[in-house]
Every structure is written in C-alpha cells, then in structure tokens.
Amino acid sequence: MKTDVKKLENAEVEISVTLPSKVLENYRAEVETEALKNVKIDGFREGKVPHDIAMKHIQPMRVLEEMAQRAISGAYVEVLEKTNVKAIGHPQIMITKIAEGSDLEFKLTTAVLPEVKLGDYKKIAKIEMKKEDVVEVIDKEIDDAINNIRKMRAQQTMTENLAEGEVAKSWNDIDESDLPELTDDFVKTVGKFENVADFKTKITENIKAEKEAKNIEKKRIAIIDGILADSEIEVPKMMIDYEVDKMMHEFEGNIAMTGMQFDDYLKSINKTRDDYKTEWAEQGKKRAQTQLMLNEIATKEKIEASDKDINDEVSKIMEQYKDQKNIDENNVRSYVASVLTHQKVFEFLEGEK
C-alpha cells in the first residue's frame, strides 16, 4: 500500500492511497456470493442459479465497486496508522482509479486533531486580573429593585381582584398610588426578611453579587480574547459546524418559548436557517477555538474535574430529566466533565494575580 499525505486548510488532510489489486481480490468471493443470492432467473430457484450463468446477469463494475468499498473500509485504520494521521469525524472518500486487474487508487479527506499553539496564557490572565473592578451599589438601584417588587405584587393583586370584563393595568400604567406600602409586614410576605432594613440589606447584597458576577464574566471574555489573539488554533470545519448547529438549536428553543413556530419566525423576518448559519460562522469558529484552547490548558496544567463532582452533577441532571426519553448518561457525563474542567481552568487563570 502506498500513501501520500497533503495538508489542507482548516485542520484537514488529504491522503492519496494506492491499494494493490490483490487486496481487492480478497473481497471478490464474498461480494459475488452476496450478489448471486439476489439473482432471479426463470427455471431456477432463488439462490440456486449456477455460478457461471448467474454471473452473466451481474454487472462486473458493480461487483468491483463493492469490492473497492469493502477494501477501503478494511484498510482505513491501517492507512491512519501508516500516515500517523489523527483523524476525527467521518472521512470523505473519492475513488480516482478503478479497473479489473488494476491497483485501486483513492483519496481520503478527513479532519484531524488540530495543532494548538498557545500564547502566554498565564501572563495574559495576570494582566486582566490585575485590572481593578470597583463594585458600587447606588441608592437608585436599590430603590428601582424594590419598586419593581412592589409593582409585581401590585399587578398580581389587581389581577386576582379583577371583576368580570375588566382588564388589568399594564406594567407601565401602574403608578405609586397602586403600590403596596413598604412596611415590615409587607417584606415578610415577599420572603424571609425580618424587617424593611433587612430587606434593603439583602437587596443590596443581591445587586452587588450580580454586578460582581458580570465583572467576572467580562474578565473571562477578556482573557479568552487575549489568549486567542496570541495563539494559533486551526479549527476543522466540522467543529465549526457543530458549534453553529448548537447555536441554532439554542435559538430555536428560545423562539419556541415565545410560543411561535421557528419556521413561522423565519418567514416573518424573511430569513432562512442557512442565513443564520452563514452569519454565525465566525462566532462558531471562536467558540470552537475557545473549547480547544481550554482543553489544551487543562492538559498542560493537568487540570481535571474530580470524579465526585462529575458524579454529583450527572446525578442531578439525570434526576431532573428522568421523564425524558433518549437521555444518554454517557453523553451527559462527557458534557459535565468538560464543563466542570473548563470551570477549573478559568479558576486557575483567575488565580494568576
């Protein structure tokens, strides 16, 4: 067997292969036997037609093509081992030469595990983590949050007390006179609060925690952007397509939550799924690069989620979706392991101060 590897763009390779004709011939007997089973000729029982007569009713090229497909499948692993190609996904196969008595020539085009050349991720993370974030909660933010809670309670009360034929006020039409008075008794009906002062303290803490979470998210995005800009990560098209398909699935789910059919939504804005896939290609590429980057850091720094954490999270998810069919626990475990490991990578990078 002869092979030649040609590197293509987007982490793909093309392998040209020549298989000796004798390899093809190893498959002739079984291919012809199967083909003969389906030959029907008047005067003979099905499957009992003499070989020489039956072969006249079978196209030689059809037999040869089936021999070639089986020979290629049988040689695939050997081809990868010989060329040291770390393939991912399913290859595209193109037969370039096939004839009786001749060697078989074909090309395999496949995505490969991409090479990831990381920049100085520790230095980049350190720069971003040193940037100070001042988290302040001003009185207006507290007042707005409290008034929103009072508005929700007012709207709920008005809806419950509607007379037949009456229409509840819209959110924007609710004014101060409609709102329940902010008292110790009122805040106790909202949640486990001792009094108004305790209520305001908890509201303040929640707003601050939300702002801090947003700051962490901003820093993580900045760290990702910084590392990607300083790295070389070639991404197979199949990985980009996978990320874009995930984005499409998420988008369809969001539209479904509004009660609208996704196809109807597309018609209303005069767009197609392919339009979105084209628009999201770059974002899909970045998501794929981010996954590869986090995996590479995890490998280099020997970071991984513990079995206990993975098992605990898998148990929660399986319990949550126990009534749904087609939930594969192995897929859930793989997903959870990836998410938890990436979380640990971010914690590692955030520790670079």
SVG drawing of the C-alpha trace seen along z (x, -y; Angstrom):
<svg xmlns="http://www.w3.org/2000/svg" viewBox="-68 -57 72 82">
<polyline fill="none" stroke="black" stroke-width="0.4" points="0.0,0.0 1.3,-3.4 0.2,-6.6 0.8,-10.3 -0.4,-13.0 -1.3,-16.5 -2.1,-19.1 -5.2,-21.2 -6.7,-24.3 -9.0,-24.2 -7.2,-21.3 -7.9,-18.8 -5.7,-16.4 -6.0,-14.6 -4.5,-11.1 -3.8,-9.6 -3.8,-5.8 -2.9,-3.0 -4.1,0.4 -2.6,3.4 -5.1,5.3 -4.5,8.4 -6.1,6.7 -9.2,6.0 -9.3,9.6 -9.6,10.7 -13.1,9.4 -14.3,10.8 -15.6,14.1 -17.9,12.7 -19.1,9.8 -20.0,12.2 -21.7,14.7 -23.9,11.9 -24.7,10.6 -25.6,14.1 -28.2,14.5 -30.4,11.8 -30.2,13.2 -33.6,14.4 -33.8,16.5 -36.8,18.4 -36.3,22.1 -34.1,21.8 -35.0,21.4 -33.8,18.1 -30.2,18.6 -29.7,21.8 -28.7,20.4 -25.4,21.9 -22.5,19.5 -21.4,19.1 -25.0,18.4 -25.7,16.0 -22.5,14.0 -23.8,13.1 -26.6,11.3 -24.4,9.2 -22.6,6.1 -18.9,6.5 -18.4,2.9 -21.0,3.2 -19.1,6.1 -15.8,4.2 -17.2,1.1 -18.5,3.1 -15.1,4.8 -13.5,1.4 -15.8,0.0 -15.0,3.0 -11.3,2.8 -11.2,-0.9 -13.1,-0.2 -10.8,2.6 -7.7,0.5 -8.8,-2.7 -7.3,-2.1 -4.1,-0.8 -3.9,-4.0 -4.2,-6.2 -1.6,-4.2 0.8,-4.3 0.4,-8.0 0.2,-8.9 -2.9,-10.9 -5.1,-11.5 -8.5,-11.7 -11.7,-12.9 -15.2,-12.5 -16.1,-10.6 -13.8,-10.9 -14.8,-11.9 -13.8,-9.2 -13.2,-9.6 -12.1,-6.7 -9.7,-8.1 -8.9,-4.8 -10.7,-1.5 -10.5,1.2 -10.3,5.0 -6.8,6.3 -5.5,2.8 -4.5,1.3 -7.2,-0.7 -6.4,-4.4 -8.5,-6.7 -8.3,-9.8 -9.4,-10.2 -10.2,-13.7 -10.6,-14.0 -10.5,-16.5 -7.7,-15.9 -7.0,-16.9 -5.9,-20.5 -2.5,-21.7 -2.9,-24.3 -0.1,-26.8 -1.0,-28.8 0.4,-32.2 1.5,-33.1 -1.9,-32.5 -0.6,-33.0 0.7,-36.4 -2.4,-37.4 -4.6,-36.2 -2.4,-38.1 -2.8,-41.3 -6.6,-41.1 -6.9,-40.0 -4.8,-42.9 -7.4,-45.4 -9.4,-46.7 -13.2,-46.4 -15.0,-48.8 -18.4,-47.5 -20.8,-50.1 -24.5,-49.9 -26.2,-53.3 -29.5,-54.2 -31.3,-54.5 -30.5,-50.9 -31.9,-49.7 -35.0,-51.9 -35.6,-50.6 -35.3,-47.0 -37.7,-47.5 -40.2,-49.3 -40.1,-46.5 -41.0,-44.0 -43.8,-46.3 -45.1,-46.6 -45.1,-42.9 -47.1,-42.4 -49.5,-45.2 -50.1,-43.7 -50.6,-40.3 -53.2,-41.7 -55.0,-43.6 -55.2,-40.6 -56.7,-38.5 -59.3,-41.1 -60.4,-41.8 -64.2,-42.0 -65.6,-40.2 -64.8,-42.1 -62.2,-44.3 -58.7,-44.5 -55.7,-44.6 -53.4,-47.6 -50.2,-47.2 -46.8,-47.4 -46.2,-50.9 -49.6,-52.1 -49.1,-51.1 -48.3,-54.2 -47.2,-55.0 -50.8,-55.0 -51.2,-51.4 -48.1,-50.1 -48.3,-48.3 -46.7,-50.3 -43.2,-49.3 -43.6,-48.0 -42.1,-45.3 -45.3,-43.2 -45.1,-43.6 -41.5,-42.5 -42.2,-39.4 -44.8,-38.4 -42.1,-38.7 -39.6,-36.4 -37.7,-35.5 -36.9,-39.1 -37.0,-40.4 -37.9,-44.0 -37.5,-46.7 -33.9,-47.3 -33.1,-43.6 -35.0,-43.6 -32.9,-46.5 -29.7,-44.9 -30.4,-41.7 -31.5,-43.6 -28.2,-45.5 -26.2,-42.2 -28.0,-40.6 -27.4,-43.6 -23.7,-43.6 -23.4,-39.9 -25.0,-40.3 -22.5,-43.0 -19.6,-41.0 -20.7,-38.0 -20.9,-40.3 -17.4,-41.6 -16.1,-38.0 -17.8,-37.2 -16.3,-40.3 -12.8,-39.3 -13.2,-35.8 -14.2,-37.1 -11.2,-39.4 -8.9,-36.5 -10.3,-34.3 -9.9,-37.1 -6.4,-37.8 -5.3,-34.2 -6.9,-33.6 -5.3,-36.7 -1.9,-35.4 -2.4,-31.8 -2.5,-29.8 -5.5,-27.4 -6.6,-25.9 -10.2,-24.6 -11.7,-21.8 -14.9,-22.9 -16.8,-20.0 -16.1,-21.6 -17.3,-25.0 -20.4,-23.4 -21.1,-21.6 -20.9,-24.9 -23.2,-26.7 -25.7,-23.8 -25.7,-24.1 -26.3,-27.9 -29.2,-27.2 -30.7,-24.6 -30.5,-27.1 -32.0,-29.8 -34.9,-27.6 -35.5,-26.8 -35.7,-30.5 -38.2,-31.1 -40.3,-28.2 -40.5,-29.6 -42.3,-32.6 -45.0,-30.2 -44.0,-30.8 -43.0,-28.2 -39.5,-28.7 -40.3,-28.3 -43.0,-31.0 -40.5,-33.2 -38.1,-32.8 -40.8,-33.7 -41.7,-36.8 -38.2,-38.2 -37.5,-36.8 -34.6,-34.7 -33.5,-31.0 -31.6,-28.7 -28.7,-28.9 -28.7,-32.7 -28.1,-32.4 -25.5,-29.7 -23.6,-32.0 -23.9,-34.9 -22.8,-32.8 -19.8,-31.1 -17.2,-33.4 -18.8,-33.1 -18.9,-29.3 -15.2,-29.3 -14.4,-31.4 -16.5,-29.0 -14.6,-26.0 -11.3,-27.7 -12.2,-28.5 -13.0,-24.9 -9.7,-23.7 -7.8,-26.4 -9.4,-25.5 -8.7,-21.8 -5.1,-22.5 -4.6,-24.5 -6.2,-21.7 -3.9,-19.2 -0.8,-21.3 -1.6,-22.2 -3.1,-18.7 -6.4,-20.2 -9.5,-18.0 -12.7,-17.8 -12.9,-15.2 -15.0,-12.0 -17.1,-13.0 -18.0,-16.4 -18.8,-14.8 -20.9,-12.1 -22.8,-14.5 -23.7,-16.8 -24.6,-13.9 -26.9,-12.5 -28.7,-15.9 -29.2,-16.2 -30.4,-12.6 -32.9,-13.1 -34.1,-16.4 -34.7,-14.8 -35.7,-11.3 -39.0,-11.5 -37.4,-12.4 -36.5,-9.7 -33.2,-9.4 -31.1,-11.0 -27.8,-9.2 -25.9,-9.2 -22.6,-8.8 -23.2,-11.9 -24.3,-13.8 -21.1,-12.6 -18.9,-13.8 -20.6,-17.1 -20.4,-17.6 -16.8,-16.6 -16.0,-19.2 -17.9,-22.0 -16.5,-21.4 -12.9,-21.1 -13.3,-24.3 -14.6,-26.0 -11.5,-24.8 -9.3,-26.2 -10.9,-29.6 -10.4,-29.4 -6.8,-28.6 -6.4,-31.6 -8.2,-33.9 -5.7,-32.9 -2.9,-34.4 -2.7,-37.8"/>
</svg>
